[in-house]
Amino acid sequence: MKKYIAIIIMILLLCSCSEKDNPKDHVPKIKEEVKDNQQVVDDTPKYVDDNNIVIGLYDRNGNSLSLYKSFETRVQVKKDINTFQAFFSNDETVSYSGRYAEYYYQKFNEVNPEKKYKVGFNLSYELNDGTKISQNIFGPSTTQTNYDYIEVYLYDAYKHRNDSFYSHIEENEYNDDTFITSIKLTAGSKYNDIKSRITLTVFTYDDDDFDEETKEYRGNSKYSILISDLNKNYE
């Protein structure tokens, strides 16, 4: 009888050990450890800008261009601030012969032979209430956003190379053959709501040159100046 009791006790002990050491009990833990140690691989292509076009903002006088480092003037509401030429150089002075529009076209084709890139602008400033404005300008339709603060007008000197006088680019005439050669800024009706200096940036761009979240330009090909109103005291 004692022999049978001993056998039954051994069977019970073996069953207990078998259930405790069942390898299946460890599978979830192993899977969890593997999951915790996994490295997430970000396969999103990293943005790289291969655009090396040099561009600047110039004052045109006769057959010479002078690079703006900054611009200061006394601004009046509803009066022009200034016109800035966009040109593909950072030289302090650029001299040319013949018509400027033809020279611009020649230089444009030299630095952008495949016509892959276009010219755009950005205006940034701060209002009295602390609002910060950053306005990208690609054509006539994007000039109206903050029109009450700063009126923006774009010009195509090449299209009007044979005209003695021409007006700014209208939306109905803007297309892939348009060249934005200059930008004019005019103080809007709410210009005095601007408390900071104005940053004007010119850039060349293609479709992927803007941050997906902020929409700000992130490329290499840009040039900026500060515009100061001599009537204002900046902190």
C-alpha positions in Angstrom: 0.0 0.0 0.0 2.8 2.3 0.9 4.4 1.5 -2.4 1.3 2.7 -4.3 1.1 5.9 -2.2 4.7 6.7 -3.0 4.1 6.2 -6.7 1.0 8.5 -6.6 3.0 11.2 -4.9 5.8 11.0 -7.5 3.3 11.3 -10.3 1.7 14.4 -8.7 5.1 16.0 -8.2 6.1 15.3 -11.9 2.8 16.8 -13.1 3.4 19.9 -11.0 6.9 20.4 -12.3 5.8 19.8 -15.9 3.1 22.5 -15.7 5.5 25.0 -14.0 8.2 24.5 -16.6 6.0 24.3 -19.7 8.0 26.1 -22.4 4.7 27.5 -23.8 4.5 29.7 -20.7 7.6 31.5 -21.8 6.6 32.3 -25.4 4.6 35.5 -24.7 7.5 36.8 -22.6 10.0 36.1 -25.3 7.9 37.8 -27.9 7.4 40.8 -25.6 11.2 41.1 -25.1 11.8 41.0 -28.9 9.1 43.6 -29.4 10.6 45.9 -26.8 14.1 45.6 -28.4 13.0 46.2 -31.9 14.4 49.3 -33.6 12.0 51.4 -35.7 13.6 52.2 -39.0 12.5 55.5 -40.6 12.7 54.9 -44.3 11.4 58.4 -45.2 13.8 59.9 -47.7 15.9 62.6 -46.2 15.5 66.0 -47.8 18.5 67.2 -49.7 18.6 70.4 -51.8 20.9 70.2 -54.8 19.9 73.7 -55.9 23.1 75.9 -55.9 21.7 78.9 -57.7 23.0 82.1 -56.3 20.4 84.9 -56.1 20.3 88.4 -54.6 18.2 91.6 -54.3 19.4 94.6 -56.3 18.9 98.2 -57.1 18.9 98.8 -60.8 20.3 102.1 -62.0 21.1 102.5 -65.7 23.3 99.6 -66.8 24.3 98.7 -63.3 23.0 96.6 -60.4 23.9 97.3 -56.8 23.4 94.6 -54.2 21.2 95.5 -51.2 22.6 94.6 -47.8 19.7 96.3 -46.1 17.2 99.1 -46.9 16.1 102.1 -44.9 13.5 104.7 -45.8 10.7 106.8 -44.3 7.5 104.9 -45.0 4.1 106.5 -45.5 0.8 104.6 -45.6 -0.4 103.9 -49.2 3.0 105.0 -50.6 5.6 102.8 -52.4 8.4 101.5 -50.1 10.7 100.3 -52.9 11.2 98.0 -55.9 13.8 95.3 -55.6 15.3 93.4 -58.6 15.8 89.7 -58.2 19.0 88.7 -60.0 21.2 85.6 -60.0 24.4 86.9 -58.3 25.7 88.0 -55.0 28.3 90.4 -56.4 28.1 93.9 -54.9 27.9 95.4 -58.4 26.9 93.9 -61.7 27.3 95.8 -65.0 25.7 94.8 -68.2 25.2 96.2 -71.7 22.0 96.3 -73.7 18.6 95.9 -72.2 18.3 94.5 -68.7 15.4 92.2 -69.6 17.6 90.4 -72.2 20.5 90.2 -69.8 18.2 88.7 -67.1 16.9 86.1 -69.5 20.5 85.2 -70.5 21.6 84.8 -66.9 18.4 82.8 -66.0 19.1 80.3 -68.7 22.7 80.1 -67.7 22.0 79.1 -64.0 18.7 77.3 -64.7 19.1 75.7 -68.1 16.4 73.0 -67.5 14.0 75.7 -66.1 13.5 73.4 -63.1 13.5 76.3 -60.6 11.3 79.4 -60.2 11.7 82.6 -58.3 9.7 83.3 -55.2 9.7 85.7 -52.2 8.9 85.7 -48.5 7.9 88.6 -46.3 8.1 88.3 -42.6 7.3 90.7 -39.8 5.5 91.1 -36.4 2.4 93.1 -35.6 1.7 95.2 -32.6 -0.4 92.5 -31.0 2.4 90.0 -31.3 1.2 88.2 -34.4 4.0 86.9 -36.5 3.4 86.9 -40.3 5.4 84.9 -42.8 4.0 85.2 -46.3 5.4 83.1 -49.2 4.9 84.8 -52.6 4.9 82.7 -55.8 2.7 84.7 -58.1 -0.2 87.2 -58.2 -2.6 85.0 -56.3 -0.3 84.9 -53.3 0.2 88.7 -53.0 -3.2 89.4 -51.5 -3.0 87.5 -48.2 -1.8 90.4 -46.1 -2.6 93.2 -48.5 -3.7 95.6 -45.7 -0.3 95.5 -44.2 2.0 95.4 -47.2 0.8 95.6 -50.8 2.9 93.4 -53.1 3.3 93.8 -56.9 5.3 91.5 -59.1 6.8 92.4 -62.5 8.0 90.6 -65.6 10.6 92.7 -67.4 11.3 90.1 -70.0 7.7 89.9 -71.2 7.6 93.7 -71.6 11.2 94.0 -72.9 10.0 96.1 -75.8 7.6 98.3 -73.8 8.5 101.6 -72.4 6.0 101.2 -69.6 4.3 98.2 -68.2 2.2 97.3 -65.1 2.5 94.5 -62.6 1.7 90.8 -63.4 -2.0 90.0 -63.2 -3.3 86.6 -62.3 -5.0 86.0 -65.7 -1.6 86.5 -67.5 0.5 84.5 -65.1 1.8 81.1 -66.5 4.8 78.9 -66.7 6.4 81.3 -69.1 6.3 84.2 -66.7 9.5 85.5 -65.3 9.3 87.3 -61.9 12.1 89.8 -62.3 11.2 92.3 -59.5 9.0 92.9 -56.6 7.5 96.2 -55.4 6.4 96.8 -51.8 3.8 99.4 -50.9 2.6 100.3 -47.4 -0.9 99.1 -46.9 -3.8 100.8 -45.0 -2.8 98.9 -41.8 1.0 99.3 -42.2 1.3 101.1 -38.9 0.2 97.9 -37.2 3.6 96.5 -38.0 6.0 97.0 -35.1 9.1 95.1 -36.4 11.5 95.5 -39.3 10.4 93.7 -42.4 12.5 90.8 -43.7 12.3 90.4 -47.5 13.7 87.1 -48.8 14.1 86.1 -52.5 14.6 82.4 -53.3 14.6 79.9 -56.1 12.6 76.7 -55.6 11.0 73.5 -56.9 8.2 71.5 -55.4 10.0 69.9 -52.4 11.7 73.0 -51.1 9.1 73.7 -48.4 8.7 72.1 -45.0 5.6 69.9 -44.9 4.4 71.2 -41.6 5.5 74.9 -41.4 5.4 75.5 -45.2 8.6 77.5 -44.8 11.3 77.5 -47.4 14.1 75.1 -46.5 16.4 75.3 -49.6 19.9 76.7 -50.1 19.1 79.3 -52.8 18.0 82.4 -51.0 19.0 85.9 -50.0 17.4 88.2 -47.3 17.5 91.8 -46.3 16.0 93.8 -43.5 13.8 96.8 -44.4 13.7 99.5 -41.7 11.3 102.4 -41.4 13.2 105.5 -40.2 9.9 106.8 -38.7 9.9 104.0 -36.2 11.9 103.2 -33.1 12.6 99.5 -32.9 13.3 97.8 -29.6 
